[in-house]
Amino acid sequence: MLNKFLLAGSFLLVFSILFTAEGKSGIKHKGKWYHCDDAIILVDFQYKKIAGGRKGFIVINPFLAERHGFEFVFWHECAHAKGIKNEYKADCFAAKKVPHLIDKACRLMHPERCRKLRQCVK
């Protein structure tokens, strides 16, 4: 438990979590707050995946998400938290939020998925 705290503590300058009085949660990345409606956002530095999202809930590993384009990953998972189950539709939701990150996201995708991603923002 102490290792988790020290690891998280060394990264708090880039990421932090906010729970407002209204019960909203968010994550701060490079000085900017990200919220996804009423979704609960859990930051887990030891989560084995980049991130995951289900209706009303997002879990994100900031270390891995940063390597893959944090904003794109966040908005993709936000789409899932809003109830969008389809991966392509979640990609499209994210691409419309952060079109400047499409190239970075595509580097990590299968070419067919990237093609569909690019089509949705045309």
Buried (B, 14 or more C-beta within 10 A) or exposed (E): EEEEEEEBEEBEEBBBEEEEEEEBBBBBBEEEEBBBEEBBBBBBBEBEEBBBBEEBBBBBBBBBBBEBBBBBBBBBBBBBBBEBEEBBBBBBBBBEBBEEBBEBBBEBBEEEBBEBBBEBEE
